[in-house]
Amino acid sequence: MWKGRFQEATSSLLTQYGESISFDWRLYKQDIAGSCAHARALERKGIITHDELAQIVDGLEAIEHEITEGKFEFDIQLEDIHMNIEAELTKRIGNTGAKLHTARSRNDQVALDLRLYCRDETASITQKLRSMQSALVTCGSKFSNAVLPGYTHLQRGQPVLFAHHLLAYVEMFERDAARLEDALERIDVMPLGSGALAGSTIALDRDFIAGQLGFKAVSQNSMDAVSDRDFVAEFLFNLAMIGAHLSRLSEDIILWCSSEFGFVTLDDAHTTGSSLMPQKKNPDIAELTRGKSGRLYGNLMSMLTTLKGLPMTYNRDLQEDKQPLFDSIDTAGAALEISAEMIAGMQVNEVTAREACSDSMLFATDIADYLVKKGVPFREAHEVVGKLTAYSLEQNTAFPKIKLESYQGFSEQFDASVFDLFEIDSALAARSAIGAPSPQNVENRLVYWGKKLEDR
């Protein structure tokens, strides 16, 4: 493609070092869609005839079919997906194929392909997020009466409904989906027509091309258009954030299915055993997902590091944008799919989880609120309950077993009604503020999310 300028063949080492066809082949659908739109613009401009347009489009569609069927042979000597397709098209239809590259560069061609690819994959990842949310909502509904301790600092804090805990992740994944949707505004900009960096003296109808490809906007600066990879970095951040949320959920599940917690049991299909210890049942999906979050973070940092020192405009360094992007899309997509399947098969050990809530220390805040309702300032109530807690531990006596006279020794506001606090269901029902885990609130949110996800 540059033989007119060079007199020596490219080093075989450089060919191996510089090729990208081994990974950018997966852009073939986007590359062919862009080429078809570009060819239509060339025909409108009078660069090619209507018959030549038909030859180009038919040829490209035939090549796309062969690649999809796995029958197309890629040539490493042609470096990338763009040249492999163009060379094969020219081989099949002759000089008409050689006209296709008029008024474009691989610089704006790859920028176009990447934007189309990110747009397509945004829809795919979003759908997988929805499936993950649905799995969480279905599991929460299935075990809607299950309770377990809520934790801060990995110390038991207050009782919550199991479904409320799962719904926290539904909210997280909703934000992930919203970020992906918002990022589409910056992905959905058509760069083709920017040329290598300064456009072309053959001015094609860029608005027409954008319309053909479904873009909402057209880039306004040719130098920025060919060197912009902000949208890739943003996509990688969004996938890394999904990884963070999946990793947090995985950590909860790893803890819950341990013997020390015993709150959930994973299906045999989603666990593995030990080659040495026959009793083991390991939560491998959760552990792998927790580990793969590191890859998602690393891919983001790789992209940011590649970008940070580049002068304008296109530099070959930008070839390094694709492997992190492809890997993150594959990793996040697979993690969402398998995690949703794992959640769908998970069982809650409701008796064990409820027994963990029998620790009366979980009602310490309820006691403080009880005093507040009787007119005691919260800071004073907090101090009273702190002293009461120390007394309970010292006497090795749980709150429900402490005598009323002892309670009144800490505050005269205590009366026999204090013992009504130590009932899990009543304690949960009292948490009725918006966003709190009362059974009615949680049921409302399960219904809300179920309907919203079904409508989508």
N, C-alpha and C positions, 0 to 999 in steps of 0.2 A: 504493500500500500504506500510505501515511501521509496520505492526502488529508483525513482528518477533522481533523487538527491544523493543516494549512497552508491559506492562502487564496490564495497565488500559485503559479503553475506553476514547476517547477524550471527554472533557467537551462539553456539548451541547451549552454552551455559546461560546466556542472557535469555534465550528463548524459554528455557525451563524456569528461570528465575522470574521472568516478567509476565508469563502467561496468566490469564485469569479464567480461561474457558473451563477449567476444572471445577470452578465454583459459580461463575456468573452465568453458566448455561441456564440456570433456573429463571433467568430474566427473559427467556425466549418469547413467552406469550406477550409480555409488555413490549418487547423490542419489535415484534411483528405488528402489534396493534399500532405502535408509533410510526412504523414505516408505512403502513397502509394509509394512515392519516396524512403523513408527509407526502406520499405519492399523490393523493387526491389534491393537495394544495399545489403541487407541481403541475398537475393537469389544469387546474384553474388558472395558473399563471402562464400556461402555454409552453412550458418546458418539455412536457411529454404529451402525447396524444391520448385520446380516450382509449384507443386500442392498446397502447403501451401501458396505460393505467391498469386495464383489465389483465394484461399479462403479468404485471408486477403483483397485483393482489392475488390472482390465482396461484402464482408461483409461491408467494409467501404463505398462503393458506395450506398449500400442499406440504411445504417444509414444516409448518407448525404441526400438522397432523403426524408427520413422520417422527418428529421429536417426541410428541406426546406418546406415540406408540413404541418409542425406544428403538426406532429403526434408523435414526440419523447418526452418522459418524462425524464427530467433531474432530477438527484438526488443530493441534496445539500450535502449529506454525502460524495460524491465523489469529493467535493471541486470545481473542475474546468472542463473546456471543454475537456482537455486531458484525464483525468481519466474517465469521463463519456463515452467518445467514446471508450476508450480501454476496460473498464469494459463490456460495451454492446457487443463489438466485441467478447470478450472472452466468454461471456455468449452464444453467437450464434454459434461460431465455435470451442469452447473448447480450449485446451492447445495451439493450433496454435496461437490463439490471444494473449496468454501470452508471446509468443516469440517476439512480435512486438517491445517491449521496449528495446530489446537487443542493447547495445552500444549507448544508448542515455539517456538523463535526461530531466526532465521537464524544467530544466534551459535552455538547448539549444533548446528544443522543442518550448517553448513560445517565445524565441528570433526569431526563424524561423517564427512562425505564425505572429508575429507582423510585421516583415519585409515584408512578403507576403501581409499582410493586408494594410500596408502603401503604398506599391507599387500599389495595386489595387485602393486604394482611391485617390492616386495622379492622376491617370488617370481620375477618376470620377470628382474630384474637378476641374481639368484642363478643362474638357469638359464644366462644368458649368461656368467657367470663360469665355470660348469662347462664350457661349450663352449670357452672360452678355455683352460682347463686341459687339456682333451682335445687341443686343437690342439698345445699345447706338448709334451705327453707323446708324441703321435704323431710329431711332428717329431724329438724326442729319440730315439725308438726307431728311426726311419728312418736316423738318422745316429749310431747308438750308438757307433761306433768313432772318430768324429771328435774330434780334440783341438785345443785352441787355448790361447793364453796366458791365464791369469787376471791381472787387473790390480788394482793399488791405486794411487791417485793418478794413474790413467791411465798408469802405468808397468808394464811387464811384471813379473809377480811369480813365479808358479809355473804349470806346465802343469795344465790341467784338461780333463776331457771336456766336449765341447760340450753333451751331454745334462745334465750336472751344472749347467751354467750355466742352461739352460732350466728345470730343476727348481727352481732358486731362485725363479723367478717363479711356479711352481706353488704353492710354499709361501706366497708373498706373497698370491696370489689366494685361497688357502684361508683365510688370516686375514681377508681382506675378506669372504668368505662368512660366516665365523663372526661377524664384527661385525654383519652384516646380520641374521643369525638372532637374535643377542642383543638387537638393537634392537627386534625384534618384540614383546618383552615389554612395552616401553614404548609401542609403537604400538597394541597390542591391548587398548586400554581404551575402553569405550563411554561417550561423553559425552552422548548424547542424553537429554533429561530434565532437563538443567541449565538450560534456558530461556535467557533473556537473560543472567542472572548468578545468580539466586536460585531457580531451579526454577520450579514452578508449583503453584498450589493444587489443580490437577487432577493428582493423583499417579498416574501410569501405572506399570505393572509393568516397571521398567527391566531386571530380570533376564530377563524374558521377551523384551524387545527385543534384549538382548545375545545371548541364545540364538538368536534368529531370524537374527542377523547373524554368528554364529560368533565373538563376542568372548569372550575368556577372563576378562575383568574388567570391572567397572563403576566409573566415576570416583566418588570419594568427597567431592569438594568442588566445588560448582557454579561458584564463582568461578574456581578453577584450571582447570576443565574447558573453559570457553569461551575462556580466554586462553592456554592452554598450546600452545606451538609448539616445545617442546623436541624433540619427536619429529621435526619437520621439520628442525631444525638438526642433529640427530644423523644423520638420513638424508643430509643434504647433506654432512656431514663424511665419512660412509662412502663416498659417491660421489666426493668429493675425494680420498680416500685411494686409491680404485681408479684415479683419474686419475693420481696420483703414481706408482703402480706401472706403469701403462701408459706413462707418460712416460719412466720409466727404461728400460723395455724398448725403447721407440722409439729412445732415444738410443743404446743398444747396437747396434741394427740399423742406424741411420744410420752409425755408425762402421764396423761390419762390412762394409757394402756399398760403402764408399768405396774408391777406388783404393789409398789408403795401407794399408788393411787387407786388403780383398779376400777376406774370410772367407765371405761369403754372397752369393748372387744372388737378387734378388726377381723374381717372375714379371712378365712384361710387363703383365698385367692389373692389377697393383697398383703400377704406377709411371707416371710421365708423362715427357714429353720437354721440350725447350726450344724456344721459338719462334724462337730465334736460333742456338743451338749444336746442330747435328744429332746430335752424338755423345752427348748427355746422356741419362741414365736416372735420374730423380730419385725418391727414396723418399718420395713425397708423403704416403702414409698415415701413416708414422711421424712425419713433420714436423707434419702437421695434428694428430695425436693429442698430440704433445708440446705443441703450442700450445694445444689445447683444455683442457688441464689448468688453464690460467690462468682459463678461464671457470668451471670447477668450483670453484676456490678463490674466485673473485669472488662466485659465488652464495652460498657459505657465509658470506663476510664480509658480504654484503648482508643476509642473514637475521639474523645476530647483531647487526648495527648497528640493524636495525629493532626488534629486541626489547629492546635494552639500556635504553631510557629510558621504556618504557611503564608507566603506572600500571595498577592493576587496574580493570576486567577487560578486556572487549573494547574495542578501539579500531580505527578504520577503517584504521590503519596496517597491520593484520594482513592486509588484502587484498593487500599486497605480498609475501606468503609464497608465492604460487602460481607466479608466473612464474619465479623462481629455481629452485623445485622442479621444475617441468615441464621447464625448460631443462636442468637437470642430469641428470634421468632420461633425456631424449632424447640428450644429448651422451654420457653414459657408456655408455648402451646401444648407440648407434651405434659408438662407439669400440671396444667389446668385440667387436661383431660383425665389423667390418671388419678388426680386428687379428687375430682368429682366422683369418679367411680368408687374410690375408697370410701368416701363419705356416705355414698348410697348404700354400701354394704356394712357400715359400722353399726354396732349394737351398743346401747347404753345399759350399764349395770345399775339400774335405778336404786336398788336397795343399798348397794355400797356407796353410791354417791350421796344418797340422803343421810346415811349414817355419818358421813364425813361432815355433814351440816349439824350434827348433834352437839358439836363443841359449842357450849354456851357462850364462849368468848366472841362468837360471831354476832352476838346480840348486844355487844358493848355500846355501839353507836345508838342502837334503839333505846337503851337505858338513858343515855345522855339526852336524846330527843324527848323521852318521857319526862325528864326533869324540866326541860325547856318549856314543854307544854304546860307545866305547872308554875311557870314564871321564873325559873332559875336561869340567869344569863348563861349562854352556851359555854363560855370559857370556864365559868365556875362549875357547870355540869360536867364538862370534860375532865376537870381536875377531880371531881367527886368519883367519877367512874374509873379514872386512873387509879385512885386509891383503893376503890372497891376491887379492881382487878388484882392489885398487889395482895390484898387481903385474901381473895379467892385462891390465888396461887400458894400463898403462905399456909393457908388452912387446908389446901388440897380439897377444896369444896367448890363445886360448880355453882354458877349463879342461881339456878333454880333450887338448890339445896341450902342456900344461905337463909338463915331465919330472918323474919321481918324485922325483929328488934335490931339485928345487926345492920340491916339496910338503913334503918332509921338513925343508927349511930353515925352514918355518913351524911345523911340529909333527912331532915324532918319531913320533907316533901314526899318521901316514899310511903306508900300504903300497900294494901294487899293486891291492888291491881297490877303491881309490878310483875307479878308472876304470870300474868297473861301475855307478857312479851315473848316468852320463850317457846313459841310455837311457830314452826317454820312457815306454814301456809298463811297464818295471820300476819307474820312479819313481811312476807312477800306482798300480800294484798295491800298492806299499808303503804307500799312504795308505788304510789299511783300518779306521781308527777309525770309529765311528758318525758319520755325516754327512759323512765325507771322500769324495773323488771316485775311489775305486778302481773299476775296471770292475765288480767284483762288487757293490759297494754301489750303484752307479748302476743296474745292471741290476735289482737288487732293488727299488729305488724306482720304476723305470719300470713294473715288474710290479705293484707295490703300488698306484700311482696309476691305472694302467690299469684294474685290477679295481675299485677304489673308485669311480671315476667311472662305470664301466659299471653298477655296482650302483645308483648313485644315479639 
